[in-house]
């Protein structure tokens, strides 16, 4: 069930209450019993992180082409380096300087 935030016009304090969407709004303050109560719109804790649904699912055609170009450029850079990215070439012999 969602949590709603209310503010009292009389005492000025805010409080939260868990209600069903279909429940009627509160008419009295649970702190001072005043009838000057209003529902407050507050920001949610919902955050989208990671590669993102917008960037991957709803991007424009130009954006999708740019993403594909970036991927292919990155793939060609890693393929151009010997031994999967080892610049010294010593990893093939089992003596990798970066793991020492």
N, C-alpha and C positions, 0 to 999 in steps of 0.2 A: 504494500500500500504506500502511496506517496506521503511525503511529509510536507505540510503546509506551514508557512510562517505567517503569523498575525502580529499586528501592532495595535496597542491600545492608545486611543486619543486622549484618554484621561490621565493615566499614569506614565505614558510614553514608553513603556517597556515592550519588548518583543518576546514572543514565545512560539514554540513549534508544536504542532499536533499531527498525529498520524490519522488520516481519514481516507475513506474510499472516495473515488472520484465523484460518485453519485451522492455522497453525503452533503447535506446543506451546510453552508458556511456558518461559522460560529457567530453568535449574536451577543455574547458577553465575554469579558476578559476573565481568563481563568486565574489571574493574579489579584485583581481588585474588584471584580464583578461589575465593572462599568459596561454600558451598552455601546460605547464608542469604539468599536473594534472594526478593523479592516484587514483584508487579506493583502499581504505584501508579496510582490514579485521579487524573487531573489535569484541570483545566478546558480546554476546547477554545477555539480561536480563532474559532469560528463566531458571527457577530453578524448580526442582522437589522436593517436600517436602512431608512429611507425611510417611505413611507406605510404600509407593513407588510402582510404577508399576513394577520395576525390581525385588524387593524382593518377590512380591506376584504373578506376572504373568509369569516371565521368569526365575525363580530360578531353579537350578538343583534339581534332585530328592533327593539328600542328604540334600540340604538346606531345602526343603519342609518338610522332615522327622524331621529335627532339630526344625523347627518352630512348628510343631505339638507336639513334645515332650515338648517344652517350654510351650505351651498352656495347655497341660494336667497336667504338674507339677504345674503350677499356679492355675489351677482349683482345684486340689486336696489340695493345701495349704489353699485356701479360704474355701473349704468345711470342712476342719478339725477344723476350729475355730468355737466356739459356737456363735450363734446369728449373723451370717454373718460377723464375723471378730471382734466382741467385746471381748476383753480379760478378762474383769472383770465380765461379765455375768449380769450386772445391767441393760443393755438395754432392756431386756425382761420385766422388771417391769416398764419401762418408765423413769427411772432415769439414763440416760447415763452420765457418768462423763466427756466424751469428748465434750459434748454439753453444758456444764455448764459454 
